[in-house]
Amino acid sequence: MVYVRSRKFCCCLPVRFGVFCQSLLGIAFGGLFSVGAWLTVHQFLEGTINPPLSSSEKTAIWFIAVISTLIVLISILGLVGSIFKVLPLVSLYAGSITLGTVANIAVGVFAMYQLFHGEGAAEVSKCEADAGDGVNQDFTHFACNESFKIARTIYVVLSVLFWLIEIYGCHIAFEYVGQLREEQEGRSDQEKNGGVQNVNIISTPYPPANQYPFSAAPNAMGTR
């Protein structure tokens, strides 16, 4: 029997449990977003959404629907791999969530750049226009500008925290991949050494137990 030390995360939890929980969360949240996105796709294909969506909004919904569905499928692979200790499935799951994390960070950084350099003035102007003409313009500009700054800061903080959680999740998944590889290598070594371990060496006494001592060649008459 091969014994491999279980790797831990958060000081005491096994990484296998971490992959199991991550997969369940991926199935739950990915399934929720994919169902909502596909329902929205069905609605705008049928023309039942009023007012109609713009082309960019339709593209975004298609993107969310496809990505959410892929997250569900990948999470199912990770769940099966963690339950039955299937190394290829867990490796595929770890690599997929790493690519997803990199893509998520890239999209988030671009969105932050837009908030700080591109869309900030447009959002403030839109807020001022929605306030109407009966409000003091200076107060409206101050309120809209400060509100946008607060919302932008909250978005940045939450995004960074979410990225850190995602990165740590990737670390947990690859730690479990390493543990499964160690277990696989241990079983392989045990199988290779199995033939040597099954060899039984039998020591035969001299003279044999069923032979009279003086009948042996050195002691028998006529041999000297």
C-alpha positions as CSV (number, residue, x, y, z in Angstrom):
1,M,0.0,0.0,0.0
2,V,1.3,3.4,-1.0
3,Y,1.0,6.3,1.5
4,V,1.5,9.9,0.3
5,R,1.2,12.8,2.7
6,S,-2.0,14.8,2.0
7,R,-1.2,18.4,1.0
8,K,-3.2,21.1,2.9
9,F,-4.5,24.6,2.3
10,C,-5.7,27.1,4.9
11,C,-3.4,25.2,7.4
12,C,-5.5,22.1,7.8
13,L,-7.9,21.4,4.9
14,P,-6.9,18.8,2.3
15,V,-6.4,20.1,-1.2
16,R,-8.7,17.3,-2.5
17,F,-11.5,18.9,-0.5
18,G,-10.6,22.3,-1.9
19,V,-10.9,21.1,-5.5
20,F,-14.2,19.4,-4.6
21,C,-15.6,22.6,-3.2
22,Q,-14.3,24.7,-6.1
23,S,-16.0,22.4,-8.6
24,L,-19.3,22.6,-6.8
25,L,-19.1,26.4,-6.7
26,G,-18.2,26.5,-10.4
27,I,-21.2,24.3,-11.2
28,A,-23.6,26.3,-9.1
29,F,-22.6,29.8,-10.2
30,G,-21.7,28.8,-13.8
31,G,-25.1,27.1,-14.1
32,L,-26.9,30.1,-12.7
33,F,-25.2,32.6,-15.1
34,S,-25.5,30.2,-18.1
35,V,-29.2,29.6,-17.6
36,G,-29.9,33.3,-17.3
37,A,-27.7,34.2,-20.3
38,W,-29.2,31.5,-22.5
39,L,-32.8,32.6,-21.6
40,T,-31.8,36.2,-22.5
41,V,-30.4,34.9,-25.8
42,H,-33.6,33.1,-26.5
43,Q,-35.6,36.2,-25.7
44,F,-33.7,38.6,-28.0
45,L,-33.7,36.0,-30.8
46,E,-37.5,35.8,-30.5
47,G,-37.7,39.6,-30.4
48,T,-39.5,39.7,-27.0
49,I,-37.1,42.1,-25.3
50,N,-38.3,45.7,-25.3
51,P,-36.4,48.0,-25.8
52,P,-34.2,45.9,-28.2
53,L,-30.6,45.3,-27.2
54,S,-27.7,46.9,-29.0
55,S,-25.2,44.7,-31.0
56,S,-22.6,45.1,-28.3
57,E,-25.0,44.0,-25.6
58,K,-26.0,41.0,-27.6
59,T,-22.3,40.1,-28.1
60,A,-21.7,40.4,-24.4
61,I,-24.6,38.1,-23.5
62,W,-23.5,35.5,-26.1
63,F,-20.0,35.7,-24.5
64,I,-21.4,35.2,-21.0
65,A,-23.6,32.3,-22.1
66,V,-20.7,30.4,-23.7
67,I,-18.2,31.1,-21.0
68,S,-20.6,30.1,-18.2
69,T,-21.4,26.9,-20.0
70,L,-17.7,26.1,-20.3
71,I,-17.2,26.8,-16.6
72,V,-20.0,24.3,-15.8
73,L,-18.4,21.6,-18.0
74,I,-14.9,22.1,-16.7
75,S,-16.2,22.1,-13.1
76,I,-17.9,18.8,-13.7
77,L,-14.6,17.4,-14.8
78,G,-12.9,18.7,-11.7
79,L,-15.7,17.3,-9.5
80,V,-15.4,13.8,-11.1
81,G,-11.6,14.0,-10.9
82,S,-11.6,14.9,-7.2
83,I,-14.1,12.2,-6.2
84,F,-12.4,9.3,-8.1
85,K,-8.8,10.7,-8.0
86,V,-8.4,10.9,-11.8
87,L,-5.2,12.7,-12.5
88,P,-5.9,13.7,-16.2
89,L,-9.3,15.3,-15.3
90,V,-7.8,17.2,-12.3
91,S,-4.9,18.4,-14.5
92,L,-7.3,19.6,-17.2
93,Y,-9.4,21.3,-14.6
94,A,-6.4,23.1,-13.0
95,G,-5.1,24.3,-16.4
96,S,-8.5,25.5,-17.5
97,I,-9.2,27.5,-14.4
98,T,-5.7,29.0,-14.7
99,L,-6.4,30.2,-18.2
100,G,-9.8,31.5,-17.1
101,T,-8.1,33.4,-14.3
102,V,-5.6,35.0,-16.7
103,A,-8.4,36.0,-19.1
104,N,-10.5,37.4,-16.3
105,I,-7.6,39.5,-15.0
106,A,-6.8,40.8,-18.5
107,V,-10.5,41.8,-19.0
108,G,-10.6,43.4,-15.6
109,V,-7.5,45.4,-16.1
110,F,-8.9,46.7,-19.4
111,A,-12.2,47.6,-17.7
112,M,-10.3,49.5,-15.0
113,Y,-8.3,51.4,-17.6
114,Q,-11.5,52.4,-19.2
115,L,-13.0,53.6,-15.9
116,F,-10.0,55.7,-15.1
117,H,-9.3,57.1,-18.6
118,G,-12.1,56.5,-21.0
119,E,-15.6,56.2,-19.6
120,G,-15.3,58.4,-16.5
121,A,-16.2,61.7,-18.1
122,A,-19.0,60.1,-20.1
123,E,-20.6,58.5,-17.0
124,V,-20.4,61.8,-15.0
125,S,-22.0,63.7,-17.9
126,K,-24.8,61.1,-18.1
127,C,-25.4,61.4,-14.4
128,E,-25.7,65.2,-14.6
129,A,-28.1,64.9,-17.5
130,D,-30.3,62.5,-15.6
131,A,-30.4,64.9,-12.6
132,G,-32.5,67.4,-14.6
133,D,-32.4,71.2,-14.7
134,G,-34.0,71.9,-11.3
135,V,-30.8,71.0,-9.4
136,N,-27.8,73.2,-8.8
137,Q,-25.3,72.3,-11.5
138,D,-22.2,72.6,-9.3
139,F,-23.8,70.3,-6.7
140,T,-24.9,67.9,-9.4
141,H,-21.4,67.8,-10.9
142,F,-19.8,67.3,-7.4
143,A,-22.3,64.5,-6.4
144,C,-22.0,62.7,-9.7
145,N,-18.2,62.9,-9.8
146,E,-17.7,61.7,-6.2
147,S,-20.3,58.9,-6.6
148,F,-18.4,57.7,-9.7
149,K,-15.1,57.8,-7.9
150,I,-16.5,55.8,-4.9
151,A,-18.1,53.2,-7.3
152,R,-14.9,52.9,-9.2
153,T,-12.9,52.4,-6.1
154,I,-15.3,49.7,-4.8
155,Y,-15.1,47.9,-8.2
156,V,-11.3,47.9,-8.1
157,V,-11.1,46.6,-4.5
158,L,-13.7,43.8,-5.2
159,S,-12.0,42.8,-8.4
160,V,-8.5,42.5,-6.8
161,L,-10.0,40.4,-3.9
162,F,-11.7,38.2,-6.4
163,W,-8.5,37.8,-8.4
164,L,-6.6,36.8,-5.3
165,I,-9.2,34.1,-4.5
166,E,-9.0,32.8,-8.0
167,I,-5.2,32.6,-7.9
168,Y,-5.3,30.8,-4.6
169,G,-7.8,28.4,-6.1
170,C,-5.5,27.6,-9.0
171,H,-2.7,27.0,-6.4
172,I,-5.0,24.5,-4.6
173,A,-5.8,22.7,-7.8
174,F,-2.2,22.3,-8.8
175,E,-1.2,21.2,-5.4
176,Y,-3.8,18.3,-5.7
177,V,-2.3,17.5,-9.1
178,G,1.1,17.2,-7.5
179,Q,-0.3,14.9,-4.8
180,L,-2.0,12.6,-7.3
181,R,1.3,12.4,-9.3
182,E,3.1,11.4,-6.2
183,E,0.5,8.7,-5.5
184,Q,0.8,7.5,-9.1
185,E,4.6,7.4,-8.9
186,G,4.4,5.5,-5.6
187,R,2.1,2.9,-7.1
188,S,4.4,2.5,-10.1
189,D,7.5,2.0,-7.9
190,Q,5.6,-0.5,-5.9
191,E,4.6,-2.5,-9.0
192,K,8.2,-2.4,-10.3
193,N,9.6,-3.7,-7.0
194,G,6.8,-6.3,-6.5
195,G,8.7,-9.1,-8.4
196,V,11.7,-8.7,-6.1
197,Q,9.6,-8.7,-3.0
198,N,7.8,-11.9,-3.9
199,V,11.0,-14.0,-4.3
200,N,11.2,-16.5,-1.4
201,I,14.7,-17.8,-0.6
202,I,14.7,-21.2,1.0
203,S,17.7,-22.4,2.9
204,T,18.3,-26.2,2.8
205,P,20.3,-27.6,5.8
206,Y,23.3,-29.8,5.2
207,P,23.1,-32.7,5.5
208,P,19.4,-32.8,4.5
209,A,17.0,-33.6,7.4
210,N,15.9,-36.9,5.8
211,Q,19.4,-38.3,5.3
212,Y,21.4,-40.4,7.8
213,P,24.6,-38.4,8.7
214,F,27.0,-41.4,8.0
215,S,25.5,-42.0,4.6
216,A,26.8,-38.7,3.3
217,A,29.7,-38.8,0.8
218,P,32.5,-37.7,3.2
219,N,31.5,-40.2,5.9
220,A,30.4,-43.2,3.9
221,M,32.5,-46.3,3.8
222,G,34.7,-46.7,0.7
223,T,34.9,-43.0,0.0
224,R,38.2,-42.4,1.8
